[in-house]
Amino acid sequence: MTLQALVPLITYPDVPAGDFAHRAANVAQYLGAALHVVVLEPDFHAPTNTMAQFVVDVPGMLKGIKDACHARGQEIADAVAQAAAQANVGVRSGLIEAIPERFGEAAAGQARYHDLTLFGWSQDNQAIRGAIEAVIFGSGRPVVLLPERQDDPDYGTVFVAWDGSRVAARAVADAEIFLTRTTRVIVGTVKDEKHIDDLQATERLVEHLKRRGIKAEARAIAGNGRPIGQTLQDAALADNAGLLVLGGYGHSRLRDFVLGGATKGVLDDLRLPVLLSH
């Protein structure tokens, strides 16, 4: 069985920063997965106001933006294909045109037919951030976020952020594609961040993973007043983890997603690959 990883490429207003192509191919190679690159290009509609078109060449301006987005998308799609070939990873590609406000919806729809979705994280790119949130909460599939710049991570060590909740359990289940390949899993719980009803929750998950044949160990973490996102990443990096597994907490307000503290804190300062699931 070959896992299928979706790679949505947002082209407006900009594409992912850093060496995303290499990092995506690196994950696929580790998982034995194939990549499906979907380029999302903007579909603008020119205003019908005759005077506006007379004063400013709106159709010409929009065509220029679309052509630039197409060129950017093709460039990074070709880079992913080249990196995949070098890593002996299968790759196919496609294109979707949508109004920018619907990029996330389009990506989430595609993600439902894949095992996971890979995004290149760009801190200041709100379009990518919006698409990521839409896929996390709207696809039913896990998302792996890859930092802008990082040495090749060691996915042999995985750090699981655990609080015994439904969302955390779902993230662990969705991370099985990594956990069954890893040599070491650390299950970490921040003890002074919030009340946890099951005081043995960490040890219980460790025992469950061990029964599955996965080498796991428990880790109690002291937050010491630090933001939860920083605390989790500090702990994961201290254990040389190549991946942090985290439940995507949040709730919907109409069509807008408001991320919980841990998730938002990680996104605000992403320092290692993170698997998010809701």
Helices and strands as residue ranges (DSSP letters): E 4-10, H 20-31, E 34-42, H 50-55, H 58-86, E 91-98, G 100-102, H 103-111, E 116-120, H 126-138, E 143-146, E 157-161, H 166-174, H 176-179, E 184-190, H 201-211, E 216-221, H 228-238, E 243-247, E 250-253, E 256-259, H 261-268, E 274-277
